[in-house]
């Protein structure tokens, strides 16, 4: 009896140890793959190549996009404008809130685009829209809405080129993930939104330049970050579209109506970490 029970007991202990080890490994894997606790009103994480949704929270809830709007302005400008085109800044563009521009300033289209996307200059966005639509920002907004429709952005409506608050200017996290995936396929767009800092030069006033730093802090702190755009207004609170690439795989996160300017970055990074942890 003794010789029979000893190996049986030892085998049981081995089985228990193995089961415990497997349980701990499983628990660790589940913990590592757990979705982050996102406090922003709405968010989504997608695979840039396929559009596959890896995470979503209120992804179809209507939100203000703030300066994420400039992603649409930028891609239309790249597709319809020319970098060496000269733009004269109107009084309307120069009087928009949060701009470096003054009436009568003249700039190359390419520099104006950089000022819009890196420094999130609202006047630059208005000047670009006016330049592409014969001075009529409402006509440019119509083009934005036509482009949105073609991209399947079914819950989006634009009324301006810069994202200043308006009850009729809205989107969803899902819709902006579609725009981001499309825009990041454009090499000029990618280079622009991935630029950390650069000088831009004015034609008038002669010799004037501005040193711009990208408002997207994750370009400096998140490994593999490739862009895209920040946004902030009192109505929209913190907004972020961010992309990152690892081992040939690119993910895009959209965060809308974050509680403050910092949380949009921490939660954008957390979403990317979560996505890259999923094989």
URHU-V914700 format. One record per helix or strand of 2 or more residues. SS is the DSSP state (hx for helix, st for strand). FROM is the first residue (numbers start at 1). LEN is the number of residues. Records with the same first field share a line. If there is no record, write none. Layout:
SS=FROM-LEN  FROM-LEN
This chain:
hx=2-31  66-15  91-4  109-11  122-11  137-14  173-11  187-7  218-4  263-15
st=42-6  53-5  86-3  106-3  170-2  197-8  209-5  225-9  237-10  249-10
